[in-house]
Amino acid sequence: MSFATLVRHVAGLHDRLVNATDRVLVYGATGHTGRFVVDELLRRDLVPVLAGRSAERLAAVPPRHAALDRVVVGLKDPGRLRGAVAGAAAVINCAGPFLDTALPLARAAVEAGAHYLDVTAEQPVVQAVYRDLDGLARTAGVAVVPAMAFYGGLADLLVTAALEGGSQADEVEVAVGLDRWWPTAGTRATGARNTSTRLVIRDGELAALEDPAPAGTWHYPPPLGNQPVVQLPFSEVVTIARHLEVGELRSHLNTAPLDDLHDATTPAPTATDEDGRSAQRFVVDVVVRRGADARRRCATGRDIYAVTAPIVVEGAARLLDGRHRGAGAAAPGEAFDAADVLTALETAGAITVR
Ligand SMILES: NC(=O)c1ccc[n+]([C@@H]2O[C@H](COP(=O)([O-])OP(=O)(O)OC[C@H]3O[C@@H](n4cnc5c(N)ncnc54)[C@H](OP(=O)(O)O)[C@@H]3O)[C@@H](O)[C@H]2O)c1
């Protein structure tokens, strides 16, 4: 065992003794994504505590979650929220729009001495969490990792892994490709709530996306192939800017799933396998250029909501066992060993990485 690995193990042991629990509070456990997250925690022998604002909705969780501890708590009373978090080693926030939920819950987690993760795709949320909670989290000795999810985290991990330990790139392109999109109510509410100007990285700085957003064609790997795309950046821009020095960053999404999203009659996702996943297929394709060197990493898989669960629970597991950078607010690829996380996700069958 290397010295660095030994230090990580000792830090992990220390964290476990301090927290003395594998309890993970899942806020928004009543939602579509929250349910996948609860199942994934159970699969990994962690102890989910179901939390949400509505007693009625929490009482209606699936029978397989009925025996789990539950806590009904809104976000308006910081004292009650802190009390609800007490005893949990980590909080996973699945309740969106995160513009309404992330800051009060993340603050309560930090003040109660628990790690915090969420699955936000909203850029201003990640900016606010980094701005307001980094110092408090360092003082409290806990980690705060927003955007540990399909949108945001997965691209951040792929770009970090492509750099193989480097921290600088002249140009990064992120292209998400979906064969279709069955949006949840939470996705629709979040899109309506988040009216902020989207950010890209231009000349090394966060800058407003051009209006209208530039369009083009992206050459996805099979089965998507060539697709019309439009620039549509999510939280990966803010997470990447947090820990990597990037000259230009552009994020694209193919237009076919956007048509589904913009059609009010498109239904919510339905389960088509025993794990509850829909038939939706995704690709996250990143290209990182440094001088003449260009590297590409590509993750493929099924159901953007379902895959968010192994991503965020992998993060939670690493926060609990000490395999993370330490206290403070951090991007996924900054908090964790990105290549190792991607390997773990691939080994678990959540994604395929090329
Ligand atoms: N970054 C990504 O790749 C990614 C992946 C999956 C999901 N997400 C995001 O995660 C969020 C949830 O998505 P979903 O698919 O799970 O949606 P959903 O099925 O509609 O569930 C929404 C959840 O959020 C809770 N909630 C909403 N507003 C709240 C508030 N103000 N206070 C307390 N709880 C609140 C709901 O509680 P009630 O049951 O009490 O209404 C419910 O548990 C959305 O913002 C979505 O965009 C992001």
The ligand as a Tripos MOL2 file, in Angstrom:
@<TRIPOS>MOLECULE
LIG
   48    52     1     0     0
SMALL
NO_CHARGES

@<TRIPOS>ATOM
      1 N1        -28.0930   16.9880  -13.0720 N.am      1 LIG1
      2 C1        -28.7740   15.9340  -13.5140 C.2       1 LIG1
      3 O1        -28.3360   15.2000  -14.3930 O.2       1 LIG1
      4 C2        -30.0820   15.5950  -12.8700 C.ar      1 LIG1
      5 C3        -30.5320   14.2680  -12.8950 C.ar      1 LIG1
      6 C4        -31.7610   13.9680  -12.2890 C.ar      1 LIG1
      7 C5        -32.5030   14.9900  -11.7090 C.ar      1 LIG1
      8 N2        -32.0160   16.2580  -11.7300 N.ar      1 LIG1
      9 C6        -32.7690   17.3520  -11.1080 C.3       1 LIG1
     10 O2        -33.2370   16.8870   -9.8480 O.3       1 LIG1
     11 C7        -34.4680   17.5220   -9.5460 C.3       1 LIG1
     12 C8        -35.5180   16.4620   -9.2010 C.3       1 LIG1
     13 O3        -35.7830   15.7390  -10.3560 O.3       1 LIG1
     14 P1        -36.8030   14.5090  -10.3440 P.3       1 LIG1
     15 O4        -36.6840   13.8920  -11.6670 O.co2     1 LIG1
     16 O5        -36.5680   13.6660   -9.1630 O.co2     1 LIG1
     17 O6        -38.1930   15.2920  -10.1960 O.3       1 LIG1
     18 P2        -39.5480   14.8570   -9.4510 P.3       1 LIG1
     19 O7        -39.8120   13.4160   -9.6190 O.co2     1 LIG1
     20 O8        -40.5680   15.8230   -9.9260 O.co2     1 LIG1
     21 O9        -39.2380   15.1220   -7.9030 O.3       1 LIG1
     22 C9        -39.0200   16.4070   -7.4000 C.3       1 LIG1
     23 C10       -38.6300   16.2700   -5.9350 C.3       1 LIG1
     24 O10       -38.2270   17.5590   -5.4460 O.3       1 LIG1
     25 C11       -39.0070   17.8680   -4.2950 C.3       1 LIG1
     26 N3        -39.1670   19.3360   -4.2400 N.ar      1 LIG1
     27 C12       -39.3560   20.1700   -5.2800 C.ar      1 LIG1
     28 N4        -39.3950   21.4460   -4.8590 N.ar      1 LIG1
     29 C13       -39.2190   21.4050   -3.5160 C.ar      1 LIG1
     30 C14       -39.1800   22.4010   -2.5040 C.ar      1 LIG1
     31 N5        -39.3160   23.6990   -2.7810 N.pl3     1 LIG1
     32 N6        -38.9890   22.0010   -1.2300 N.ar      1 LIG1
     33 C15       -38.8410   20.7010   -0.9220 C.ar      1 LIG1
     34 N7        -38.8920   19.7070   -1.8340 N.ar      1 LIG1
     35 C16       -39.0720   20.0600   -3.1210 C.ar      1 LIG1
     36 C17       -40.3090   17.1130   -4.4960 C.3       1 LIG1
     37 O11       -40.9610   16.9610   -3.2700 O.3       1 LIG1
     38 P3        -42.5480   16.6210   -3.1720 P.3       1 LIG1
     39 O12       -42.6850   15.1650   -3.4590 O.co2     1 LIG1
     40 O13       -42.9020   16.9800   -1.7670 O.co2     1 LIG1
     41 O14       -43.2300   17.4710   -4.2010 O.co2     1 LIG1
     42 C18       -39.7700   15.8010   -5.0530 C.3       1 LIG1
     43 O15       -39.2430   14.9760   -4.0340 O.3       1 LIG1
     44 C19       -34.7970   18.3950  -10.7520 C.3       1 LIG1
     45 O16       -34.3090   19.6950  -10.5100 O.3       1 LIG1
     46 C20       -34.0050   17.7590  -11.8750 C.3       1 LIG1
     47 O17       -33.6810   18.6790  -12.8990 O.3       1 LIG1
     48 C21       -30.8300   16.5780  -12.2870 C.ar      1 LIG1
@<TRIPOS>BOND
     1     1     2 1
     2     2     3 2
     3     2     4 1
     4     4     5 ar
     5     4    48 ar
     6     5     6 ar
     7     6     7 ar
     8     7     8 ar
     9     8     9 1
    10     8    48 ar
    11     9    10 1
    12     9    46 1
    13    10    11 1
    14    11    12 1
    15    11    44 1
    16    12    13 1
    17    13    14 1
    18    14    15 2
    19    14    16 1
    20    14    17 1
    21    17    18 1
    22    18    19 2
    23    18    20 1
    24    18    21 1
    25    21    22 1
    26    22    23 1
    27    23    24 1
    28    23    42 1
    29    24    25 1
    30    25    26 1
    31    25    36 1
    32    26    27 ar
    33    26    35 ar
    34    27    28 ar
    35    28    29 ar
    36    29    30 ar
    37    29    35 ar
    38    30    31 1
    39    30    32 ar
    40    32    33 ar
    41    33    34 ar
    42    34    35 ar
    43    36    37 1
    44    36    42 1
    45    37    38 1
    46    38    39 2
    47    38    40 1
    48    38    41 1
    49    42    43 1
    50    44    45 1
    51    44    46 1
    52    46    47 1
@<TRIPOS>SUBSTRUCTURE
     1 LIG1         1 GROUP 0 **** ****
